């Protein structure tokens, strides 16, 4: 799925894994871009597992972009692209969510320090 987007304009785009319980939501609230990690496996639990900061609209180098999600074949990992540049990566099995901004420093999902961004995230789609 890819969608056109104007940075700093309110929008939300959802992408659902092959396993319909796993989802990612890109949101621009008009000032900040975030990626939310959702897992609906346990209906009684809070589905939002983590969130990573993507950009502040006032600091963004982009005015308009295309937002696209690319899931691994097993639907357990995903990279978020903005104008064909990887900006965030999520691995549901390892409980990893990371973005280029490396913010926030602590993961709500694991209660540990977040892994730092690596240019190798796209290759992570092909395996662990």
NUKE-424799 format. One line per 8 residues: number of its first residue (from 1); for each residue x, y, z of N, C-alpha, C. Coordinates in nm, 3 decimals. Layout:
<lumlos>
NUM) X,Y,Z,X,Y,Z,X,Y,Z  ...;
</lumlos>
This chain:
<lumlos>
1) 0.084,-0.117,0.000,0.000,0.000,0.000,0.089,0.125,0.000  0.061,0.219,-0.086,0.130,0.348,-0.081,0.025,0.458,-0.095  0.051,0.567,-0.026,-0.044,0.678,-0.024,0.031,0.810,-0.032  -0.022,0.905,-0.110,0.039,1.038,-0.111,0.008,1.111,0.020  0.102,1.193,0.065,0.082,1.264,0.191,0.153,1.399,0.188  0.088,1.502,0.243,0.148,1.634,0.261,0.191,1.646,0.407  0.321,1.661,0.429,0.375,1.673,0.564,0.310,1.792,0.634  0.270,1.770,0.760,0.208,1.876,0.838,0.058,1.887,0.818;
9) 0.000,1.796,0.743,-0.145,1.790,0.724,-0.196,1.662,0.789  -0.297,1.674,0.871,-0.349,1.559,0.946,-0.388,1.446,0.852  -0.337,1.327,0.885,-0.367,1.207,0.806,-0.329,1.084,0.887  -0.390,0.973,0.854,-0.354,0.844,0.913,-0.369,0.737,0.806  -0.270,0.649,0.800,-0.271,0.538,0.706,-0.242,0.410,0.784  -0.324,0.308,0.764,-0.306,0.180,0.833,-0.263,0.074,0.733  -0.175,-0.014,0.778,-0.136,-0.130,0.698,-0.152,-0.253,0.784  -0.215,-0.355,0.727,-0.247,-0.478,0.800,-0.161,-0.592,0.744;
17) -0.099,-0.667,0.833,-0.018,-0.782,0.796,-0.106,-0.894,0.741  -0.042,-0.994,0.681,-0.116,-1.114,0.640,-0.189,-1.173,0.760  -0.126,-1.165,0.877,-0.190,-1.201,1.002,-0.267,-1.077,1.045  -0.394,-1.074,1.019,-0.477,-0.953,1.035,-0.470,-0.893,1.175  -0.412,-0.964,1.270,-0.402,-0.912,1.406,-0.289,-0.812,1.422  -0.193,-0.811,1.328,-0.076,-0.724,1.336,-0.095,-0.607,1.240  -0.079,-0.485,1.293,-0.105,-0.365,1.213,-0.005,-0.255,1.247  0.016,-0.168,1.150,0.093,-0.046,1.172,0.008,0.071,1.126;
25) 0.019,0.181,1.199,-0.055,0.302,1.163,0.043,0.418,1.158  0.051,0.482,1.042,0.125,0.606,1.025,0.027,0.719,1.055  0.069,0.814,1.141,-0.017,0.928,1.170,0.063,1.057,1.167  0.007,1.156,1.100,0.057,1.293,1.104,-0.055,1.373,1.167  -0.030,1.430,1.285,-0.135,1.505,1.355,-0.134,1.653,1.318  -0.056,1.687,1.216,-0.046,1.825,1.174,0.086,1.888,1.216  0.150,1.830,1.318,0.279,1.883,1.361,0.386,1.775,1.373  0.344,1.651,1.397,0.438,1.543,1.421,0.394,1.416,1.347;
33) 0.490,1.342,1.295,0.462,1.213,1.233,0.505,1.101,1.326  0.419,1.001,1.344,0.448,0.886,1.429,0.407,0.758,1.358  0.468,0.648,1.399,0.427,0.516,1.356,0.386,0.439,1.480  0.264,0.387,1.480,0.211,0.309,1.591,0.213,0.162,1.556  0.252,0.080,1.654,0.261,-0.064,1.640,0.143,-0.126,1.715  0.058,-0.200,1.644,-0.061,-0.259,1.705,-0.060,-0.410,1.689  -0.100,-0.478,1.797,-0.113,-0.624,1.797,-0.247,-0.657,1.862  -0.339,-0.711,1.783,-0.472,-0.744,1.832,-0.484,-0.893,1.867;
41) -0.371,-0.960,1.892,-0.372,-1.103,1.923,-0.454,-1.132,2.048  -0.435,-1.054,2.153,-0.508,-1.071,2.278,-0.616,-0.963,2.283  -0.740,-1.003,2.260,-0.851,-0.908,2.253,-0.869,-0.829,2.383  -0.823,-0.883,2.495,-0.840,-0.815,2.623,-0.728,-0.715,2.651  -0.619,-0.723,2.576,-0.503,-0.636,2.602,-0.509,-0.509,2.517  -0.437,-0.407,2.562,-0.422,-0.283,2.486,-0.354,-0.317,2.353  -0.415,-0.284,2.238,-0.353,-0.322,2.110,-0.231,-0.238,2.072  -0.220,-0.113,2.120,-0.104,-0.031,2.085,0.014,-0.077,2.171;
49) 0.114,-0.133,2.105,0.230,-0.188,2.176,0.346,-0.090,2.182  0.360,-0.004,2.080,0.472,0.088,2.077,0.440,0.199,1.979  0.523,0.303,1.983,0.513,0.414,1.887,0.652,0.472,1.870  0.685,0.507,1.746,0.814,0.571,1.720,0.790,0.702,1.646  0.871,0.801,1.680,0.865,0.933,1.620,0.928,0.927,1.481  0.863,0.989,1.383,0.916,0.993,1.248,0.971,1.131,1.212  0.897,1.236,1.245,0.942,1.372,1.211,0.859,1.476,1.283  0.915,1.596,1.290,0.842,1.717,1.326,0.820,1.790,1.195;
57) 0.699,1.829,1.167,0.667,1.889,1.037,0.752,2.013,1.008  0.777,2.095,1.109,0.854,2.218,1.087,0.999,2.190,1.049  1.050,2.071,1.085,1.188,2.035,1.055,1.203,1.947,0.932  1.093,1.902,0.876,1.098,1.805,0.766,1.154,1.868,0.639  1.236,1.791,0.569,1.290,1.833,0.440,1.189,1.809,0.328  1.084,1.732,0.357,0.983,1.699,0.257,0.858,1.785,0.276  0.797,1.827,0.167,0.668,1.894,0.173,0.558,1.794,0.142  0.585,1.710,0.044,0.492,1.603,0.005,0.573,1.476,-0.012;
65) 0.509,1.364,0.011,0.579,1.238,-0.005,0.478,1.126,-0.031  0.532,1.011,-0.062,0.451,0.890,-0.073,0.486,0.802,0.046  0.385,0.760,0.120,0.403,0.673,0.236,0.372,0.530,0.191  0.464,0.437,0.218,0.443,0.298,0.176,0.491,0.202,0.285  0.419,0.093,0.302,0.456,-0.013,0.395,0.501,-0.134,0.314  0.609,-0.200,0.357,0.654,-0.322,0.291,0.673,-0.430,0.397  0.586,-0.532,0.394,0.588,-0.641,0.491,0.676,-0.754,0.443  0.734,-0.827,0.537,0.808,-0.949,0.505,0.709,-1.054,0.457;
73) 0.759,-1.160,0.395,0.673,-1.266,0.344,0.588,-1.332,0.450  0.640,-1.341,0.572,0.564,-1.404,0.680,0.475,-1.305,0.754  0.481,-1.177,0.717,0.395,-1.077,0.779,0.431,-1.043,0.922  0.555,-1.070,0.963,0.597,-1.044,1.101,0.691,-0.925,1.114  0.740,-0.872,0.999,0.829,-0.756,0.998,0.782,-0.660,0.890  0.808,-0.532,0.912,0.764,-0.433,0.815,0.857,-0.312,0.818  0.877,-0.255,0.699,0.951,-0.129,0.687,0.853,-0.024,0.635  0.859,0.095,0.695,0.781,0.209,0.648,0.874,0.295,0.563;
81) 0.828,0.328,0.443,0.904,0.413,0.352,0.833,0.546,0.332  0.912,0.651,0.321,0.860,0.782,0.279,0.943,0.822,0.158  0.878,0.837,0.044,0.946,0.864,-0.082,1.059,0.764,-0.108  1.028,0.638,-0.089,1.118,0.526,-0.116,1.241,0.522,-0.026  1.240,0.596,0.083,1.348,0.592,0.182,1.293,0.526,0.308  1.360,0.422,0.357,1.317,0.355,0.478,1.329,0.451,0.597  1.221,0.466,0.672,1.222,0.558,0.787,1.189,0.489,0.919  1.133,0.367,0.913,1.101,0.294,1.036,1.095,0.145,1.006;
89) 1.124,0.066,1.109,1.124,-0.080,1.098,1.058,-0.139,1.221  0.975,-0.243,1.201,0.911,-0.313,1.312,0.929,-0.463,1.293  0.968,-0.530,1.401,0.977,-0.677,1.403,0.892,-0.724,1.519  0.778,-0.785,1.487,0.685,-0.829,1.591,0.742,-0.944,1.674  0.820,-1.033,1.612,0.875,-1.147,1.686,0.978,-1.104,1.789  1.064,-1.010,1.754,1.169,-0.964,1.846,1.126,-0.843,1.930  1.006,-0.794,1.905,0.953,-0.676,1.975,1.045,-0.557,1.956  1.076,-0.529,1.829,1.162,-0.418,1.793,1.083,-0.318,1.709;
97) 1.090,-0.192,1.747,1.035,-0.083,1.667,1.138,0.029,1.672  1.183,0.074,1.556,1.288,0.174,1.550,1.263,0.267,1.431  1.305,0.393,1.445,1.292,0.488,1.335,1.422,0.566,1.321  1.435,0.637,1.210,1.554,0.718,1.186,1.579,0.821,1.295  1.472,0.869,1.358,1.489,0.971,1.462,1.542,0.914,1.593  1.539,0.782,1.607,1.582,0.714,1.732,1.510,0.771,1.855  1.383,0.806,1.837,1.306,0.861,1.947,1.170,0.791,1.954  1.121,0.759,2.069,1.183,0.780,2.199,1.295,0.678,2.225;
105) 1.380,0.710,2.320,1.496,0.626,2.348,1.459,0.493,2.413  1.346,0.492,2.483,1.299,0.370,2.550,1.176,0.317,2.479  1.169,0.188,2.467,1.055,0.124,2.402,0.947,0.093,2.504  0.826,0.136,2.476,0.713,0.102,2.562,0.683,-0.047,2.555  0.719,-0.107,2.444,0.690,-0.248,2.418,0.773,-0.340,2.506  0.900,-0.308,2.523,0.991,-0.396,2.596,1.038,-0.337,2.728  1.011,-0.208,2.750,1.058,-0.137,2.870,1.211,-0.136,2.877  1.276,-0.139,2.762,1.422,-0.135,2.754,1.463,-0.025,2.658;
113) 1.593,0.000,2.653,1.645,0.096,2.556,1.615,0.047,2.416  1.577,0.140,2.332,1.543,0.106,2.194,1.670,0.084,2.113  1.667,-0.013,2.022,1.779,-0.033,1.930,1.794,0.092,1.844  1.916,0.124,1.804,1.939,0.240,1.720,1.914,0.207,1.573  1.879,0.308,1.497,1.852,0.294,1.355,1.975,0.239,1.283  1.952,0.154,1.186,2.058,0.099,1.103,2.012,0.103,0.959  2.101,0.133,0.867,2.067,0.134,0.725,2.035,-0.006,0.673  2.064,-0.109,0.751,2.039,-0.246,0.709,1.898,-0.296,0.736;
121) 1.807,-0.208,0.776,1.674,-0.255,0.814,1.597,-0.318,0.697  1.617,-0.269,0.578,1.543,-0.325,0.464,1.585,-0.470,0.442  1.714,-0.499,0.458,1.761,-0.636,0.444,1.700,-0.727,0.550  1.659,-0.670,0.661,1.598,-0.749,0.768,1.467,-0.812,0.726  1.406,-0.760,0.621,1.282,-0.821,0.571,1.306,-0.961,0.516  1.428,-0.984,0.467,1.458,-1.113,0.407,1.491,-1.220,0.511  1.509,-1.182,0.634,1.541,-1.278,0.740,1.577,-1.206,0.868  1.606,-1.283,0.969,1.636,-1.223,1.101,1.779,-1.186,1.107;
</lumlos>
